[in-house]
Amino acid sequence: MNLRKIHGRVLLLLMLFSVTLKAQQSSIQGRFTVDFIKGCTGMTVNVTTGAGWTDAQYWYEGFDASVAGDASGTYTYTTAGEFYISMLVSNNVTEKQDSILVEVLSPEIPQFTIHNCASHTARVEIEDDYYDSYFVEFTVTDNELVDPLTFSSAHNYGTQDNYRVDVTGRFTNANNATCGTDNRAFNSINTIVSPILTSVETTDEAIVGELQLGFTLGDDIIYNLERSSNGTDNFEQNSVITGATSTLDNLNTESEFHCFRINTYDACNDLNLESDIICSVYFDVEGTDQANTITWQTDTIEAVSYNIIRDGDLLTNITNSSIVSYDDSEVICNKEYVYNVQPIFSSGSSVSVDTAVIANKSESLPAVDYPFSTVNLENDVELSWGPPDTGEIPFRRYIVERNIRDRAWKFYDTTEDTVYVDTEANFIGQHAYRIRYDDDCGNLAVPSPATIPMIIEQGTVRGKEVNYDWSKYETWLNGIRNYTLERVDENGNLLEEYSVFSGREKAVEFSPNDSEDKLIRVRAESLDPTPQFSYSNIILTELNTSMFLPNVFTPDDDGLNDRFVAKGPKVFNFELEVYTRWGVLIFSTTDNFNGWDGKINDREAPEGTYIYKIYFEDAEGRKYDQSGSMLLMRKG
């Protein structure tokens, strides 16, 4: 250890020792003294009893007669607060107690920033005022006492290296040994690098959008990003940035532009070093009869010029920054173009999200005639249509558009054939389709009329009666002759059909003993001279078996309703149980034909309400149970 370091530590110890000597505090009646009456959690106080006072006892958190005093003169405070050190003596005096107030504070961590300066110099900025002063240690030998919310002196480290600064909070005339301290490591720098803002890119154009900034910064320097919306008059600090890029979200990038600059503070020379300003841009493009018109908004004072980008290539450069619109007339009608606007600034540029527009067509292409749709056995939608009369038009491809649940039409797929199969139809809501096509010049035909395949759904079920309803088939030019409900097998073979006389619903009553699952679809027939047929999706109907039991029976041997019997389709493994209203089983049988005769152990059961339960299986082996109540009545 060199003499400079030894000398510094000796000076520090002498300073602390002198503070300790001056900090001796006397109690109210002067019978004892303590070295400190203020400090931080964890501080230790040392009590000195005055001459002549015998058998002194101390309470360090206020007098409490229920506990014995402490004869020692040392105590450590582990919680923050105000406490009385109380003294009790055995001398023959009227007032045997004495005290002094001690303040114990939380050891808050000092808040500070290290500002790197050129030539390996640094200043420390104290950013809070919790303590009366702050002891800043640049090295083990170089230190300084700094007031709250101020800067330290500039300290020159001399050479490039990694250094550590320690800052300890201090209260005046207090035991500061346990007060808050913190340290930061940093790399010294030879030169402060001025920030350069190079780009502002809109990555999400929306009311709650996103921007990405690119910049060049120096190492080990604090850089602040500032933002001003819709101009350069209201810059406010946005964040501290590092690296080469920064993403900012929750910004309105759809109808506002934002200007940015970066600054760093040279604390040693009290200078702010600022980058040039770059502002974001938002724009709109509209296809008119004559041209695609592009309009944009950004800061026209800071901008130098504008690049108009079309389909990824430079279309033109506008050098007059006050011009904020451009007409692109060199377009092919009905062709999609993707534009962007790139304002050029002193140090870089900005760019927005690509925006597409379809140029207005200069001539119409004949539309595809009415397309046809049906649903196959795999529940895929099959589309077909006739080719349009395109003449000399250089046909390119067909475009399938789909609309689900009557929402917006959307591009779905392309094909070069006049048939298309949609394997992803889920039949949750209406599925509508229409066909367009384009040519090699980019002209796009108007959409065909829509075709909407039928969707069948199963409605209410009452016993073996099942209700079906379905959507209307769209569109046959001559209309629909009729609808027919079909039952088919797994291969699509027709097993049974049910005529529909009107409307788009049908109730089918199956045989009481029928428990076989059914595959059901709808067939529509057109009114054309040579009819066309379109089919709906296929749904599965599962027939559940139920039995009928009366709610009243009269076991009085008159030949009418004398037995409580379950009636219905043929079932298997039948069992009937009868209970009183209180849940006591009084009868059970597996005889489905005779049921219950209204007797309990050969004696007539009393009139009243009884509970029944039946259990059975259908022909497919599916198990069922039914329960209910019935009233037993007798004549008279």
Secondary structure, 3 states (H helix, E strand, C coil): CCHHHHHHHHHHHHHHHHHHHHCCEECCCCCEEECCCEEECCCEEEEEECCCCCCCEEECCCCCCCCCCECCCEEECCCCEEEEEEEECCCCCCCCEEEEEEEEECCCCCCEEEEEECCCEEEEEECCCCCCEEEEECCCCCEEEECCCCECCCEECCCCCEEEEEEEEECCCCECCCCCEEEEEEECCCCCCCCEEEEEEEEECCCCEEEEEEEECCCCCCEEEEEEECCCCCCEEEEEECCCEEEEEEECCCCCCEEEEEEEEECCCCEEEECCCEECCEEEEEECCCCEEEEEECCCCCCCEEEEEECCEEEEEECCCCCCEEEECCCCCCCEEEEEEEEECCCCEEECCCEEEECCCCCCCCCCCCCEEEECCCCCEEEECCCCCCCCCCEEEEEEEEEECCCCCEEEEEECCCEEEECCCCCCCCEEEEEEEEECCCCECCCCCCEECCCEEEEEEECCEEEEEECCCECCCCCEEEEEEEEECCCCCEEEEEECCCCCEEEEECCCCCCCCEEEEEEEEECCCCCCEEECCCEEECCCCCCECCCEECCCCCCCCCCECCECCCCEEEEEEEECCCCCEEEEECCCCCCECCEECCEECCCEEEEEEEEEECCCCCEEEEEEEEEECCCC
